[in-house]
Amino acid sequence: MMFGVDYQKIILMVLLNMLIRVNVFVFWLCICLSGCSGNSSDKYVVPDVGFKRFSGVVNNASISGMEITAIPIGKHGQFRLNADNEIDAIMRESDAFGRYGVVIEVEESGPYIITAASPEVNDTNEALVGAESICQLALGCTLSNNNISFGGAYSLAEGLQWSAAVESISDGQFIVLNPITEMARVFGFSIYINNKTETSVTSGDTAAPNYYSNYGIVKGNSQTASLLGLMDILSVEPINLFSLHQLAQQASTTLQDSIRYGALVAAWQQLELEYNNSKLEDDFSFQEEVISQFVTNKGQLYQAAPLDNQVLSLKRWYNTALTNLSAVRDYHIGLGRSLPNEVNLVIARFQQEIIGLNDGELTDSQPTITDQLQVDYRDAVAKTKAMVEHVSDLKNNFASGEFRSRFQSSSDVITAEVKRLTPKWDEMLRQILSIYEYYLSCSHSSCDNQSPWHQSENVYLAVDKKLIIKQSDEMQLEVSQGLVFNEDNPEGSTSSNVHDLFLSGSFEVDGLRIELSDFSNEGSEGIRSSVRFSFSQALTGLPVRPALIAGGKGATEDESLIPDAIELTLPDFKLYDPSTLSAVNELVVSGVFSALMVANTDIGDFTEGLAETEKLGKRYNLSNVLATLKLIGIKKGDSVEGVELRDNAVINLQAVASEAIVSADNPAAYFPDAVYPTFEAFFNSREGYSVGSMSPRPIVVSRRGVMNFPKLNSDGDVAEDNSTVEVQYLELDYEIGGLERYVVYPKIEGDDKYWGLICSAQPEVESDLVDPEYTKVVQDEEGNDVVQALLTCQIRDRYEGEATTDAFINQVYSLNKDWVNLRELNGQGIYRIAYPIDEDTKQLNFQNGDDPHYGIIEQTIVLGVDSLRLQFQPELVNQSNSAYLPETILDVSLVWRSHDVIDVNVLLAFDSEQL
């Protein structure tokens, strides 16, 4: 059922598990500082004012080995999280007497949740002992037909938890943790609501999880203390009844409270053992049942004879405490021990209070809350309700039928136009980039008459390095090359890695017209529409694109003359379809646009021995996009204050794709299917390289061999005489990226283990590795002969079993399969190498001789977007075409933290006066 007692159990279990399973880091703080003054022998303890310490006890000093966790409450009333999005907490462990201490920073005040939990016990670790409890019952404690005598110890079940909620913490504060403080914590965390569907929030009878507030914490602690006739359940320490005779002989109201508190805790132990010994495995425990019913009763218990099959009444609790405390008194007196008179006063008080308890009636305990706390809490509740009602009003006003209708209508038109124009936009970008090749043909020889840009009226002015492309009388595009100005070349450079091609005018592609203008402000030189090309070497000007390799797949005769990056900048442009002007689907796009394209080379191009005709050459990924666009629709109404009424929208877009660039942190990048990128390339894996695809050629070749390696002793030290020993190896020669050798030493006589090494060599030295040697002689700067090791062995260890390369690599494979057969190739993806496996033994089974192995793609490389920010501001005309609807702005930010985690931030802003 959703409401009622079962619901309370669910709430309780969630709260218990939340606290038990916190993931935190353990840290220790020491504040013992001492100092001396002059020659004096007096020593002074210097406190560290940056920290404060609080301490406490679990139960009544009768439980040891509990894990203590101190969790600060954040500003939203929930557990505070650290920078790793884990619960921010401090962990300690109670000592043999149940005592603990915690140090926190002095500015930390609260609220705090302090938790004691019995730890999990690992059966494989005999040294690890779980939490233990001392029996507080004079007649002994019964556990599964085993009787533990008074004062004897028994193990607590794993996962038992007691907590206390504290509204503030001061230096030296004492905090008790037991089942009673757990009752108070859960009650203070609860809120009572109605279980009906209503338009406003009202108080009801159904408990639900709330948030930790000072008001709730004080209410829970003070009302629970009042219920049990205690002054304070947090700072008063319950007496350990087995040590009752050790109390000081002095009359004290606090001493009475400690004895009463200890008697109630001991009674809880008896009632809990009786209940849990008879419950079924899947039933809730005594603590879970009692706290659930206590919260359902709004922090009350039935005085006697509880209704609704509730398990605990105040009378039963008091009677159990009275009977046990009387027996404990007789036990100590029987041993000739002296007890304080306060024990008799506590017994008499229990007897008197039990008389006045009535069947079937709830208690009427009240919290002790200051006026200021109540004012603060009511103010917070009022503001929360006002916010909820305000959001409801926004929904009713802002999301009106008219707004939704107009938004849907305009959205349909815009969506249809965007879908129609996007392929043309991609084509336009390609055409702009093709201007580069046409311009170079004109500037270095004669204009290419096969180019789509070639017109008979085109003119190239060699003196100005300017090309004029004339499509019609209305459309003319000017293309020119200029000097690069930067900090190193304030007057311009004719020898640079970076060269600009400037564009101005207008042109048309596939029925889509674009008008380019330079952006300038008063007093500035402005920004020109341009295409910037970056090369790997300094050049005097834009070079002619080298010819494609005849019969090849895309590579040119000199890839160094192909740009490493291309940046397109359109600071002020207008884009539209002339045929739709004044039509119902009229849409004019204007604004600022820039895009950075970065070249990438397929990893296959670096394969040793690959024919030049098989190489793909450089292709470009879209790495960064920045755009601020205004979409203007058809005129809807007459001008208002000089502004025509049109359905408009302003879009700001910022996107970054790190998979576009090869870097030290990211050695693999997306390799596109086309030379120039398209918007459709995002989130699509490369053709032929989807999950499950086989590598186009072998990834690795395996072979066996024998070589001479430095002799090692059983400690792994190299022999003093630099002698060598013959070792076996299994070589994995990767087609790209060097090789690995799994090296196995013969066992030393009398030793049951062997040395196994994993060594690697870079591609440039592979050809120098000739068995049985692993070194070569080179000359240093002074011309002296020096022995150079060709293998680097960063991993080595001693292994049991047969000293063979097959046994060694299978041991490594059993520990980490990914290390052995996972390989990431730039531009393709992550491959699982298909090494042969023996069907009977399920072990890798390498053949003799050169054996090629292919791979199956397990994870693709997708261009994707690492971070994206989209701001959208619609300006919609109302249905009567007389005014604009209320202004709004939608701001969406997406950040891909990993393949599985995306941070999403959404902001909706609106004009409250218009609403």
Beta strands, then each sheet from edge to edge (+ up, - down):
strand 1: 34-36
strand 2: 43-45
strand 3: 51-58
strand 4: 63-64
strand 5: 67-72
strand 6: 90-93
strand 7: 99-105
strand 8: 112-117
strand 9: 132-134
strand 10: 141-143
strand 11: 146-148
strand 12: 153-155
strand 13: 161-166
strand 14: 174-177
strand 15: 190-193
strand 16: 206-209
strand 17: 459-461
strand 18: 466-470
strand 19: 476-482
strand 20: 496-509
strand 21: 512-517
strand 22: 530-539
strand 23: 565-576
strand 24: 588-601
strand 25: 618-640
strand 26: 643-656
strand 27: 700-710
strand 28: 724-734
strand 29: 739-744
strand 30: 753-761
strand 31: 775-779
strand 32: 785-789
strand 33: 792-800
strand 34: 822-825
strand 35: 829-833
strand 36: 851-853
strand 37: 855-860
strand 38: 867-875
strand 39: 888-896
strand 40: 902-910
sheet 1: 1+ 2-
sheet 2: 7+ 3- 14-
sheet 3: 4+ 9- 12+
sheet 4: 6+ 5- 8+ 13-
sheet 5: 10+ 11-
sheet 6: 15+ 16-
sheet 7: 17+ 18- 19+ 20- 21+ 23- 22+
sheet 8: 17+ 18- 19+ 20- 21+ 23- 24+ 25- 26+ 38- 39+ 40-
sheet 9: 33+ 30- 29+ 28- 27+ 36-
sheet 10: 31+ 32-
sheet 11: 34+ 35- 37+
end
